[in-house]
Structures are given as structure tokens and as C-alpha cells.
Amino acid sequence: MITIFRDNEYIARGRKYKIYVDDVYRDKIGLLETKEIEVSNGEHTIYAKIDWCSSNRLKTFIDNKDVFLNVGATIRNGLNLFETFKYTYFDTKDYLWIKQTSE
């Protein structure tokens, strides 16, 4: 099982991120939510999307143990117009991040 927690952030507070496992949409996650997604054993690629922007693609291996992930926005302060412009139009695959954690 994959357990995903969404970080607290200013950007997109009222919106949900779409979670994909192996390029298949699996669920949406809101601010400070935790979601559990059942997956089979083996290697999986997980990423998050919002509109045309996305996170890095995280490869993880499931072997009868739960995997814990965090997801959030790269832009920490919505008042930084340069960063907002950069990640919205040029670095769209880095607008969000997803990483594995210990719990």
C-alpha cells in the first residue's frame, strides 16, 4: 500500500492534486489530507498533477510493506511572482514535488 500525505502550503490551498500510479489516475488529495492507495508488489512510478503542471516521477518498489510519501508545491510563498511565473510556464514538471519518507 502507498500512503500519501499532502504538505501545508500557500499555493493551491483550495485545490486538489491528482495522484497517478504507473500513468493511471488513482485519486485526488487535498491540503493536509492523507490518502491510501492499494498497489501490487513490484516497481511503481508515482507522480502528482495540477492542471498542466506536475511533480517529479518517483520510482518506488513495493514488497509487502507500506510506502510513505509526501507531496507538496515547490513554491512556498505565492507572493514571489518570479517563482510563480518560472514554475507555471517553464519548469512545469517541478511545480510540485513528491518524495518518499519513513512515515
matplotlib code that plots the C-alpha trace (Angstrom):
import matplotlib.pyplot as plt

x = [0.0, 1.1, 0.2, 0.5, 0.4, -0.1, 2.0, 0.7, 1.3, 0.0, -0.2, -3.4, -4.8, -8.3, -7.5, -6.7, -3.7, -4.4, -2.3, -1.1, 0.5, 2.1, 0.4, -3.0, -5.1, -5.8, -7.1, -7.2, -5.5, -6.4, -4.5, -3.3, -5.0, -3.7, -4.7, -4.0, -3.7, -3.6, -1.0, 0.5, 4.0, 6.8, 8.1, 5.8, 6.1, 4.1, 3.6, 1.1, -0.5, -2.5, -3.6, -0.7, 1.9, 3.3, 5.8, 8.9, 8.2, 9.2, 10.0, 9.4, 9.4, 6.6, 7.4, 4.7, 5.5, 3.7, 5.5, 5.0, 5.1, 4.8, 3.6, 3.6, 4.2, 7.7, 6.6, 6.4, 5.2, 2.6, 3.8, 7.0, 5.9, 9.2, 9.0, 5.3, 6.0, 9.0, 7.3, 3.9, 5.3, 8.9, 9.6, 6.1, 7.4, 8.9, 5.8, 5.0, 7.3, 6.8, 9.3, 9.4, 9.5, 10.0, 6.3]
y = [0.0, 3.6, 6.2, 9.8, 13.0, 16.4, 19.2, 22.5, 25.3, 28.6, 27.8, 25.9, 25.7, 25.1, 22.7, 19.1, 17.3, 14.3, 11.3, 8.9, 5.5, 4.0, 6.8, 5.8, 8.3, 6.9, 9.6, 13.3, 14.7, 18.0, 20.2, 18.3, 15.1, 11.6, 9.0, 5.3, 3.7, -0.1, -1.3, -4.7, -5.7, -4.6, -1.3, 1.6, 5.2, 7.8, 11.5, 14.3, 16.8, 20.0, 21.4, 21.3, 21.2, 18.1, 16.7, 14.7, 11.0, 8.9, 5.2, 3.0, -0.7, -2.3, -5.6, -6.4, -3.2, 0.1, 3.0, 6.5, 9.6, 13.4, 15.7, 19.5, 22.6, 23.9, 27.5, 28.1, 31.7, 32.8, 36.4, 35.6, 36.4, 35.3, 31.8, 31.6, 32.5, 30.2, 27.1, 27.8, 28.3, 26.9, 24.3, 22.8, 19.3, 20.8, 22.8, 20.0, 17.6, 14.1, 12.2, 9.1, 9.4, 7.0, 7.5]
z = [0.0, -0.7, 1.9, 0.7, 2.8, 1.3, 2.8, 4.1, 1.5, 0.3, -3.4, -4.5, -0.9, -2.1, -4.9, -5.0, -6.7, -8.9, -8.0, -10.7, -10.3, -13.4, -15.5, -14.3, -12.3, -8.9, -6.5, -5.6, -2.4, -0.7, 1.7, 4.8, 3.6, 3.8, 1.1, 0.9, -2.5, -2.9, -5.4, -6.2, -5.3, -7.6, -9.0, -9.5, -10.7, -8.8, -9.5, -8.9, -11.2, -11.1, -14.4, -16.8, -14.0, -12.3, -9.8, -10.4, -11.2, -8.2, -8.6, -5.6, -5.0, -3.1, -1.3, 1.3, 3.2, 3.2, 1.4, 2.8, 0.5, 0.9, -1.8, -2.0, -4.1, -4.8, -4.5, -0.8, -0.9, -3.5, -3.4, -5.2, -8.8, -10.4, -8.9, -9.8, -13.4, -13.7, -12.4, -14.1, -17.6, -17.8, -15.1, -15.1, -14.2, -11.0, -9.9, -7.4, -5.6, -4.3, -2.1, 0.0, 3.8, 6.7, 7.8]

ax = plt.figure().add_subplot(projection="3d")
ax.plot(x, y, z, "-o")
ax.set_aspect("equal")
plt.show()
